[in-house]
Amino acid sequence: MIGGLLGWIGAIAYACCAFPQAVRCWRNGHGEGLSATMLWVWLVGGVSMLIAIPLKFGWVPWLMMNYAGNISALLIIMRYHFWPSRR
């Protein structure tokens, strides 16, 4: 019970940690100053974990939500980094 609750708290916090940057990129219309290498490594790591978790552990909802949330925010950040809408 406690492990599951802590898992959900951690997953929500970790999944949400990139959203302030995503909102900032969206508001500014660009992701200037972010490292392209970091973004690509983050994407590879997130997608790999999203695939590996169900293969290794089965469907763990809080882990899947964690990585799905991170990848969602990352895709917003990458959109504005590589295709800025205004400067």
C-alpha positions in Angstrom: 0.0 0.0 0.0 2.6 2.5 1.0 4.9 1.5 -1.9 2.1 2.0 -4.4 1.2 5.4 -2.9 4.8 6.5 -2.9 5.1 5.2 -6.5 2.2 7.3 -7.6 3.4 10.4 -5.8 6.9 10.0 -7.4 5.5 9.3 -10.8 3.3 12.3 -10.8 6.0 14.6 -9.6 8.6 13.2 -12.1 6.1 13.3 -15.0 5.2 16.9 -14.2 8.8 18.2 -13.7 9.2 19.0 -17.5 5.9 20.7 -17.9 7.1 24.1 -16.7 9.7 24.1 -19.4 7.1 22.9 -22.0 4.8 25.8 -21.0 7.7 28.2 -21.2 8.6 27.0 -24.7 5.0 27.2 -25.7 4.6 30.8 -24.4 7.8 32.0 -25.8 7.4 30.2 -29.1 10.9 28.7 -29.0 13.2 26.5 -27.0 16.3 28.5 -27.5 19.1 27.7 -25.2 18.2 24.0 -24.8 20.7 21.4 -25.8 19.6 19.4 -28.8 21.7 16.4 -27.7 20.0 16.4 -24.3 16.6 16.4 -25.9 17.4 13.5 -28.2 19.0 11.4 -25.4 16.0 12.2 -23.2 13.6 11.0 -26.0 15.5 7.8 -26.6 15.6 7.1 -22.8 12.0 7.8 -22.3 10.7 5.8 -25.2 13.1 2.9 -24.3 11.7 2.9 -20.7 8.1 3.1 -21.9 8.7 0.0 -24.0 10.9 -1.9 -21.4 8.6 -1.5 -18.4 5.7 -3.7 -19.7 8.2 -6.2 -21.2 10.1 -6.6 -17.9 7.5 -5.9 -15.2 4.1 -6.1 -16.9 1.7 -3.1 -16.9 2.7 -0.9 -14.0 0.3 2.1 -14.3 2.2 4.6 -12.2 5.5 3.9 -14.1 3.7 4.1 -17.5 2.1 7.4 -16.5 5.5 8.7 -15.5 7.2 8.1 -18.8 4.1 8.9 -20.9 3.9 12.3 -19.1 7.6 13.0 -19.6 7.5 12.1 -23.3 4.4 14.3 -23.8 6.2 17.3 -22.2 9.4 16.5 -24.1 7.6 16.4 -27.5 6.2 19.9 -26.8 9.7 21.2 -25.8 11.3 19.5 -28.9 8.6 21.1 -31.2 9.5 24.6 -30.1 13.2 23.9 -30.0 13.5 22.6 -33.5 10.6 24.5 -35.1 10.2 27.8 -33.3 7.1 29.8 -34.1 8.4 33.3 -33.3 11.6 34.9 -32.1 
